[in-house]
Amino acid sequence: MAASTELLKGLEKALESQGEKLVKMFKGVALFKIDGKTFLLDLKNGKGKIHFDRTDDPKPDVTLTMSDDVFVKLASGKLQPQMAFIQGKLKISGNIALSMKLTPVLKAAQPKASL
């Protein structure tokens, strides 16, 4: 399984506890196209939801296309979205301003260290 899928599953768990906060922060729907797979992140209402391999409903406000490696670096904070976009590693279509709000959302996908 790709690392991006694992991170998105982590984000799915984070939505259970932080979903309402992330929805207030983001207020939109993002479609991730990662190495040919699609993931729809619906943060428009409620606690949010991730749809794996679905692109139909709801309609995405922003679409982000990248490789698995780039997604992992974005989620871990090792690569800034603006730099990835400038370097051509990240393609964005739709509401580009909304894509700038994704950094704190992706931070929730990071695995929490347990002591």
Buried (B, 14 or more C-beta within 10 A) or exposed (E): EBBBBEBBBBBBEBBEEBBBBBBEBBEBBBBBBBBEBBBBBBBBEEBBBBBEEEEEEBEBBBBBBBBBBBBBBBBBEEBEBEEBBEEEBBEBEBBEEBBEBBBEBBBBBBEEEEE
